[in-house]
């Protein structure tokens, strides 16, 4: 079962499910973000199981939930898929005691050409062009 597609990612913290983010999975590449951060990494699939290794950058101060946080925070997500939903755990590689619940909900397949830089002008823009 392929994991490639667009997913909603949610983390279960002490106050319940946190702010959802968007996770794009394509050919072993993972990237996305939410209102607190952006991230990128890689993933490996074994049957219905997925392991995603991510590096996270926060827009400002990291949430208190991530005591191990700093820019370039490294996380490892492991989940098992059943239909359009995958559930599992999220670990901070710098703080082995941190273990949070995670849920991924598949929202869509990747639209044709979405990640084709020749056909997607926004992906070709450099930081000088965007001012970022």
VENMO-V985283 format. One record per backbone hydrogen bond with DSSP energy under -0.5 kcal/mol. CO is the residue of the C=O (numbers start at 0). NH is the residue of the N-H. If there is no record, write none. Layout:
CO;NH / CO;NH
//
This chain:
4;24 / 5;106 / 5;107 / 6;22 / 7;104 / 8;20 / 9;102 / 10;12 / 10;17 / 11;100 / 12;15 / 15;12 / 20;8 / 21;32 / 22;6 / 22;24 / 23;30 / 24;4 / 25;28 / 27;42 / 28;25 / 29;40 / 30;23 / 31;38 / 32;21 / 35;58 / 35;59 / 36;33 / 37;56 / 38;31 / 39;54 / 40;29 / 41;52 / 43;50 / 45;48 / 47;80 / 48;45 / 49;78 / 50;43 / 51;53 / 51;76 / 52;41 / 53;74 / 54;39 / 55;71 / 55;72 / 56;37 / 62;65 / 64;66 / 65;68 / 69;72 / 72;55 / 72;74 / 73;92 / 73;93 / 74;53 / 75;90 / 76;51 / 77;88 / 78;49 / 79;86 / 81;84 / 83;105 / 84;81 / 85;103 / 86;79 / 87;101 / 88;77 / 89;99 / 90;75 / 90;92 / 91;94 / 94;91 / 94;97 / 96;98 / 97;91 / 99;89 / 100;11 / 101;87 / 102;9 / 103;85 / 103;105 / 104;7 / 107;5 / 110;113 / 112;115 / 114;116 / 115;118 / 115;119 / 118;120 / 119;122 / 119;123 / 120;123 / 120;124 / 125;129 / 126;130 / 126;131
//
